[in-house]
Amino acid sequence: KILQEMVQLGEFSNEKAVLVTLGADGVLCTYMRYGDNSITVKHFNANYVDPEAVKSVTGAGDTFAGAFTWARVIEQKSLESSVEFAISAAALTIQSEQAVSSSLPSLLQDATTDRP
């Protein structure tokens, strides 16, 4: 019931969605599409990162949020593609000693050449 109410709070375009990041356990996405009263819950796996490659988790959540917003709003990718892109961006960030990975520009470059 709580997730249903949360989904109804945030509307984007033709869907309402709530994303919950779960760290190494991935992302839980709960959404409802316009005209469909059913709620869908989908789990996305995190990208595997060797624990020895993890430098810092600082900025991973912010990177996820920014990458998701960029993919969904600016690039107009699907909800699913946007979540997957954001997971990839966050995986790069945790492998960097910086709060924002210097590898993100190449990920963005690849994403803009592969439209939805």
N, C-alpha and C positions, 0 to 999 in steps of 0.2 A: 504493500500500500504506500509506503514512504517513497519508494522509487517511482511509482506511478505519479505521485504528486510532484516529485522533483522534475520529472519529464515534462509535466504540464506547465512548469514555470518557465522553462527556457525554450523559446521557439526560434527556429532558423529556417527560413525558406519554407519548404513543404514538409519539414520534419521537426520533431522535438526530440532532443537527445540529452542524455547525461552520460558523461565519461568518468570513470573512476580508474585512476592509475594504481597499479598494484605492484610497482617495482619489478623485480625479477619474475613475478607471476603474470605480467602482462597488463592488459587493460580490459575492463568490463564496460561494455557499451549497451545502454538501455535506450531504445528509441521507439518512436511512434511516427509513422508517415501520415501525411494529410489524407483524410478520407478513410483511414484504417484505424479502427478503435482498438486494435490489438497492440500489445506491447511486445517488442522483440528484445531479447537479451542475448548478446553475442560476446563471447570471450575471444580476445586476440592474444596470442602468445607474444611474449617479449622476444626480441632478437637475442640469440645466445651470445654472451660476451664472456670470454674466459675470465674467471675471477682474478687472475693475475694481471689482466689487462685493465681492470677497473682502477682508475686513478682517483676519482672523486665523484660523488653523486650530486655535488652542489650544482645547481642549475638544470638538472635533468627534467624536473617538473616544468620549469619555466620554458625550457626548450621544447618540451612536448606541447605545451599550450600554444606557444608561438608558431610552431611548425604546423600544428593542426589547423589553427586559424588561417595561416597563409595558404595552406593547401585547399581548405574548404571554401574560404571566402574569396581570396585573390585568384587562385587557379581554378576554382569551381570544380574540384575533384569530388568524387562520390564520398559519402561518409566513410565507407570502408577503406577506400584508398587514402583518405586523409588520416585516418587512425594509423594505418600501416606506415605512412610517411612519417608521422610524428614519432612512432616507435623507433624507426630507423634513426631519426635525428637525436632522440634521447640516448640511444645506444652509442652514438658517436660522442656525445657530450660526456658520458661517464668514463670514456677512455681517454679523456683529456684532463690535464691538470688545471686547465682554465675553465671558468664557469660556462663558457660558450666555446665549443670545439672549432678550431680553425679549419676543420674538414667540412663544416656545414655549407660553405659556398659551393663545393663540388656536388654535394647532395642536391642543393637547390638547382644547380645547372642541369643535372640529370633529370630532375623532376619537371623542369620547364620544357624539356625536349620530348617528354613522354606525357602528353596531354591526356585527360580522362578517356 
